[in-house]
Amino acid sequence: MSDLPNMTMAKALNEGMRKAMEADPKVVIMGEDVGKLGGVFRITDGLQKDFGEDRVIDTPLAESGIIGTAVGMAIRGYRPVCEIQFDGFVFPGFDQIVSQVAKFHNRSAGQVKMPITIRIPSGGGIGAVEHHSESVETYFAHTAGLKVVACSNASDAYWMIQEAIADDDPVIFIEPKRLYHAAKAEVAAEPTPLYSAVVRRPGRHVTLAGYGPTMPTLLEAAKTAADEGLELEVIDLRSVSPLDLPTVIESVRRTGRLVVVHEAPQSFGVGAELAARVTEAAFYSLEAPVLRVTGYDTPYPPSRLEHEWLPNLDRVLDTVDRVLEY
């Protein structure tokens, strides 16, 4: 492990950005309330005080302006880190992300890089309403020119934010907001490559694959299933685009079964893409169809219903039972 103390995901992100800013004076942070307030989740707390208002910039409430300004700064050689205050607030900046951020490198025949990191607190489980609890990763994973990653623990948060900032391509950085202050954990001494999946728990009966906020549920499911003699292999995808298919396919060839879990609605989601690709690559290894546990194909519900809407332990274990029945 590293010399860093155990820390929450929120603190790990803060320390990771601090490290990136110390290493490169061209790294700048910008967003609504990121400076004096330190962000609504306090992820950028103290950074403006230490690096100044020219590098930690409080912006107007205008996501299109935040992203558009970042594009101009990237053209001039900066590495902007944009904070979107809540997942559902990203859509006013959607045009800039899809039309400019994702395409500028290709449009310039590779001469202009777009080293922009767009941080999006994502997902539900905090008792909030729509626009504050949404999972937006699939919109961006579908967009050529963007990379999409999701951290699920403090160690990954610390290292992945630094790797994303260092990448010359634009990265959509998904942060599960309900895990920000959930628990402290150790930080690894070395990073796992940014676009690689990780086997969080080995097993031999069923592969469970997820990312971001679903990981505690998947690990809990594996622990519960172990009491009944079932060994569930848990894979943290970490990267939604690109997908680390070899890690998933290797697992499925051993277990013969795959359940994909994510908070976003089911249709046209990451689970569907993973099911298609695994079926193409490992059809003769599958003992059952690839099944999914996801949010529903509805707008995000009122907070009193969200725990029924989100993938939970019972839904995951029921689906494991279903996939084993084939």
C-alpha positions in Angstrom: 0.0 0.0 0.0 1.0 3.6 -0.4 2.1 6.0 2.3 -1.2 7.8 2.2 -3.6 7.3 5.1 -6.9 5.5 4.7 -9.4 7.9 3.2 -12.9 8.3 1.8 -13.5 8.5 -2.0 -14.2 12.2 -1.7 -10.8 12.8 0.0 -9.1 10.5 -2.5 -10.4 12.5 -5.5 -9.3 15.7 -3.8 -5.8 14.4 -3.2 -5.6 13.0 -6.7 -6.5 16.3 -8.3 -4.1 18.0 -5.9 -1.3 15.7 -7.1 -2.1 16.4 -10.7 -2.1 20.1 -10.2 1.3 19.9 -8.4 2.7 17.9 -11.3 1.5 20.1 -14.1 0.8 23.8 -13.9 -1.4 23.5 -17.0 -4.1 21.5 -15.0 -7.0 23.8 -14.1 -10.2 23.0 -12.3 -13.5 24.8 -13.2 -17.1 24.5 -12.3 -20.0 25.8 -10.3 -19.0 26.5 -6.7 -15.7 24.5 -7.0 -13.6 27.2 -5.5 -14.7 29.1 -2.4 -17.3 26.4 -1.5 -15.2 23.5 -2.5 -18.0 21.9 -4.5 -21.4 20.8 -3.3 -19.9 17.5 -2.2 -16.6 19.2 -1.0 -14.5 17.3 -3.5 -12.4 20.3 -4.4 -12.3 21.6 -0.9 -9.1 23.7 -0.2 -7.8 23.6 -3.8 -8.6 27.2 -4.6 -7.0 28.4 -1.4 -3.8 26.5 -2.3 -3.6 27.0 -6.0 -5.4 30.3 -6.5 -8.4 31.6 -8.4 -6.7 31.3 -11.8 -6.4 27.5 -11.5 -9.5 26.7 -9.5 -12.2 28.7 -11.2 -15.8 29.4 -10.0 -17.9 29.5 -13.1 -21.4 30.9 -13.9 -24.2 28.4 -13.7 -23.9 27.5 -17.4 -22.6 24.0 -18.3 -22.4 24.9 -22.0 -20.1 27.8 -21.0 -18.0 25.5 -18.7 -17.4 23.0 -21.5 -17.0 25.5 -24.2 -14.4 27.4 -22.2 -12.6 24.1 -21.5 -12.4 23.4 -25.3 -10.7 26.8 -25.8 -8.3 26.2 -23.0 -7.4 22.8 -24.3 -6.6 24.2 -27.7 -4.2 26.6 -25.9 -2.4 23.7 -24.1 -4.2 23.5 -20.8 -5.7 20.4 -19.2 -9.1 21.5 -17.9 -10.9 19.4 -15.2 -14.6 20.3 -15.4 -17.0 19.5 -12.6 -20.6 19.0 -13.4 -22.5 19.6 -10.2 -25.0 16.8 -10.6 -25.4 14.1 -13.3 -28.7 15.6 -14.6 -27.1 19.0 -15.1 -24.8 17.8 -17.8 -27.3 18.1 -20.6 -27.0 21.9 -21.2 -23.3 21.1 -22.0 -24.2 18.0 -24.1 -23.9 19.8 -27.4 -20.4 21.1 -26.6 -19.3 17.6 -25.4 -20.6 15.7 -28.4 -20.0 18.3 -31.1 -16.7 19.8 -30.0 -14.9 17.8 -27.2 -15.4 14.4 -28.8 -14.6 15.5 -32.4 -11.9 18.2 -32.3 -9.0 15.8 -32.3 -10.3 14.0 -35.4 -11.5 17.3 -37.0 -8.0 18.7 -36.7 -6.4 15.6 -38.3 -4.8 14.8 -35.0 -3.0 18.1 -34.6 -5.1 19.4 -31.7 -5.5 17.4 -28.5 -8.5 17.6 -26.2 -7.1 16.6 -22.7 -10.3 17.5 -20.9 -11.6 15.5 -17.9 -15.3 16.0 -17.2 -16.2 14.9 -13.7 -19.8 13.9 -13.2 -21.2 12.9 -9.8 -23.5 10.1 -10.8 -26.3 7.7 -9.7 -28.9 7.5 -7.0 -29.2 6.3 -3.5 -28.9 9.7 -1.7 -32.6 10.5 -1.4 -32.6 13.1 -4.1 -35.0 13.6 -7.1 -34.5 13.5 -10.8 -31.7 15.5 -12.3 -29.7 14.7 -9.1 -29.7 10.8 -9.3 -29.3 9.9 -12.9 -26.9 7.6 -14.7 -25.7 9.3 -17.8 -22.7 7.1 -18.9 -24.4 5.4 -21.9 -25.0 8.7 -23.7 -21.3 9.4 -23.7 -20.1 5.8 -24.2 -22.1 5.9 -27.5 -20.1 8.9 -28.7 -17.0 8.1 -30.6 -14.0 10.2 -29.4 -14.9 10.0 -25.7 -13.6 7.7 -23.0 -15.9 6.9 -20.1 -14.6 5.5 -16.8 -16.2 5.0 -13.3 -14.4 4.6 -10.0 -15.9 2.5 -7.2 -13.5 2.9 -4.3 -11.0 5.4 -2.8 -7.9 3.8 -4.2 -9.2 3.8 -7.8 -10.5 7.3 -7.3 -7.1 8.6 -6.3 -5.3 7.0 -9.2 -7.9 7.1 -11.9 -8.5 10.8 -11.7 -4.7 11.4 -12.2 -4.6 9.0 -15.1 -7.7 10.7 -16.7 -6.2 14.1 -16.4 -2.9 12.9 -17.9 -4.7 11.3 -20.9 -4.6 13.4 -24.1 -8.1 12.3 -25.0 -11.3 13.6 -23.4 -12.5 11.5 -20.4 -15.9 11.4 -18.9 -15.2 10.6 -15.3 -18.2 9.0 -13.5 -18.2 9.4 -9.7 -20.8 7.4 -7.6 -21.9 10.2 -5.3 -23.4 7.9 -2.7 -19.9 6.4 -2.1 -18.2 9.7 -1.7 -18.3 9.6 2.1 -19.3 6.0 2.6 -16.2 4.5 4.2 -12.4 5.0 4.4 -10.1 2.6 2.6 -6.5 2.0 1.8 -4.9 3.5 -1.3 -2.7 1.2 -3.4 0.9 2.1 -4.0 0.5 1.8 -7.8 -2.4 2.4 -10.1 -4.2 -0.2 -12.2 -4.2 0.8 -15.9 -7.1 3.2 -16.4 -9.0 1.2 -19.0 -8.6 -2.2 -17.4 -11.2 -4.2 -15.5 -10.4 -5.8 -12.2 -11.5 -9.1 -10.6 -12.6 -7.9 -7.1 -13.5 -11.4 -6.0 -12.7 -14.7 -7.7 -15.4 -17.4 -8.2 -16.4 -20.3 -10.4 -20.1 -20.5 -10.7 -21.4 -17.1 -12.1 -19.6 -13.9 -13.2 -21.1 -10.7 -11.9 -19.9 -7.6 -13.8 -20.6 -4.0 -12.8 -19.0 -0.6 -12.2 -19.2 2.5 -10.0 -22.0 2.5 -7.5 -23.0 -1.1 -8.0 -19.8 -2.7 -6.7 -20.7 -2.8 -3.0 -24.0 -4.6 -3.9 -22.1 -7.1 -6.0 -19.6 -7.8 -3.3 -22.3 -8.2 -0.8 -24.1 -10.6 -3.1 -21.0 -12.7 -3.5 -20.5 -12.8 0.2 -24.2 -13.8 0.8 -24.1 -16.5 -2.0 -20.9 -18.0 -0.4 -23.0 -19.0 2.6 -24.9 -21.3 0.3 -21.8 -22.7 -1.4 -22.0 -20.5 -4.5 -18.8 -18.8 -5.7 -19.6 -15.6 -7.6 -16.8 -13.9 -9.5 -17.1 -10.1 -9.2 -15.6 -8.0 -12.0 -15.3 -4.2 -11.6 -15.3 -3.0 -15.3 -13.9 0.5 -14.2 -14.0 1.6 -17.9 -17.3 1.7 -19.8 -15.7 2.9 -23.0 -13.4 1.2 -23.9 -14.6 -2.0 -22.4 -12.0 -4.5 -21.2 -13.6 -7.4 -22.9 -10.7 -9.9 -22.5 -11.0 -9.9 -18.7 -14.8 -10.5 -18.8 -14.5 -13.2 -21.5 -11.8 -15.1 -19.7 -14.1 -15.1 -16.6 -17.2 -16.2 -18.6 -15.2 -19.1 -20.2 -14.6 -20.4 -16.7 -18.0 -19.8 -15.1 -20.3 -20.2 -18.1 -22.7 -17.6 -16.8 -22.8 -13.8 -16.8 -25.0 -11.2 -14.9 -24.4 -7.6 -15.7 -25.5 -4.9 -13.2 -25.8 -1.2 -13.6 -28.1 1.6 -12.4 -28.9 3.1 -15.8 -32.1 1.9 -17.5 -31.9 -1.5 -19.1 -32.6 -0.8 -22.8 -29.6 0.1 -25.0 -27.3 0.1 -21.9 -23.9 -1.2 -21.0 -25.4 -4.5 -20.1 -26.8 -5.0 -23.6 -23.5 -4.1 -25.2 -21.6 -6.5 -22.9 -24.1 -9.3 -23.5 -23.8 -8.9 -27.3 -20.0 -8.9 -27.2 -19.7 -11.8 -24.8 -22.1 -13.8 -26.9 -20.1 -13.1 -30.0 -16.8 -14.0 -28.4 -17.7 -16.8 -26.0 -21.0 -18.3 -27.3 -19.9 -21.9 -26.8 -18.8 -21.3 -23.2 -22.2 -19.9 -22.1 -24.4 -22.2 -20.2 -27.2 -19.6 -20.0 -28.2 -16.3 -21.6 -26.5 -13.2 -20.3 -28.9 -11.6 -17.8 -29.1 -8.0 -16.6 -30.0 -6.3 -13.3 -30.5 -2.6 -14.0 -32.6 0.5 -13.3 -36.0 0.5 -15.1 -36.9 2.1 -18.4 -38.6 5.0 -16.7 -37.5 8.4 -15.4 -35.9 8.3 -12.0 -38.5 7.9 -9.3 -39.3 9.9 -6.2 -36.8 9.3 -3.4 -39.1 7.0 -1.4 -39.2 4.6 -4.3 -35.5 4.7 -5.4 -34.4 1.7 -3.4 -36.9 -0.4 -5.3 -35.8 1.1 -8.6 -32.1 0.7 -8.1 -30.4 -2.7 -8.4 -30.4 -4.2 -4.9 -29.2 -7.3 -3.1 -32.4 -9.3 -3.6 -32.7 -8.5 -7.3 -29.1 -9.5 -7.9 -29.4 -12.8 -6.0 -32.7 -13.6 -7.7 -31.1 -13.1 -11.1 -28.2 -15.3 -10.0 -30.7 -18.0 -9.2 -32.4 -17.5 -12.6 -29.1 -17.8 -14.5 -28.3 -21.0 -12.6 -31.6 -22.6 -13.5 -30.7 -23.0 -17.2 
